[in-house]
Structure formats: C-alpha cells, structure tokens
Amino acid sequence: MAAGSMSPSPETKDRAQGARKGSIQVVEFALGKEFFAIDLFDVKEVVEYTTITRLPNVPGYVRGIIDLRGEITTIIDLKHRLHITDASTVTAESSRIIVLDETVTNTKIGILVDDVTSVSTFEGDQVDYTSVSVSNEDTAIIGIIKRKIKVKDKEKNELIIWIDIRRLLAGIETTS
C-alpha cells in the first residue's frame, strides 16, 4: 500500500453509501485480538486449514498455495498484509481460510485468518465512517461497526473493523 492521500475507491464509496441507507451483511473473523469483517458477497466459502505449500520468491504476505478440490488457490496471510503483530495463541491448524469470490480477485485466492466467528447483518447506523478519516493512509478500512454486548451486566460497544478486501488485495502479486 502506498502512503499518501488516496481517496476511497468509487466501489468503496458506493458500498458505504448503500450501508448508510440500509443494512450490510458481513463475515466476521479474528486476527490476533481484533475483530474484522468483509462483505458477505465477497466470500465464496470458508474452509478449514489445510497444508499450505510455500513458494519461493514471493512477497511475505503470500503464504503459499493449496489444492482446493483440484484447483490451485493462492493463500494470503491477512495478518502479515495488515501488519498485525499480535502474538496469537491460535495454531495454524486451528485457523481458517476464507476463499474469496473470483469476481473480487479475478483469480483463486483465500485469506488466512485466526478464526471465522459469524455471518452478521448490521444496520447502517451501527457503522462509524468518521473514525476512518483520522488517517491519511490508504488503509482499505470502510468503517468501524459497533455492536452492543453485555459484559458483567453492563452494556458496551464491541468494535469490528470493516475492511474493503477488494481494495486491500488490489494489485497484489499472486502466483495462480
């Protein structure tokens, strides 16, 4: 990702505008101690971890390839791509692979995450778009989803970082 004052892509703006008016459906997942979400319609399926074959001379975020029902699928380590350094207690074998819809990536790509927690629907008013504008960096963050949860009889907001997986993976080098 290049630093600078890149503005959100037209697709990201369209999705954000649509979400403000109605509801959004997302796949929620964990990376380290944080929760993230991507658009449900960008996801083809979620599969259990399988052996990943490492490839030489690829960027660090390309974990390798897997054979997914006879088709070679490139696996992107999303923690590495997002520069998340939290030491995770999750073993590779208990992680999950979110296989993206090919219309998103134009190739077979899966993203490696610690865990997929749920598929959820949120209303547009549960998304904070202003926090994203704090940074001039091109972060691929669409907004912050706020979900009310109860902790010891007190209500608090759990924050979920809604990312634009299309923008995050745009222009990456893959091998398939």
Secondary structure as UniProt FT lines:
FT   HELIX           10..21
FT   STRAND          23..31
FT   TURN            32..33
FT   STRAND          34..39
FT   HELIX           40..42
FT   STRAND          43..48
FT   TURN            60..61
FT   STRAND          62..68
FT   TURN            69..70
FT   STRAND          71..77
FT   HELIX           78..81
FT   TURN            82..83
FT   HELIX           92..94
FT   STRAND          96..100
FT   HELIX           102..105
FT   STRAND          109..113
FT   STRAND          115..123
FT   HELIX           124..126
FT   STRAND          127..128
FT   HELIX           131..134
FT   STRAND          141..151
FT   TURN            152..153
FT   STRAND          154..163
FT   HELIX           165..169
FT   TURN            170..171
//
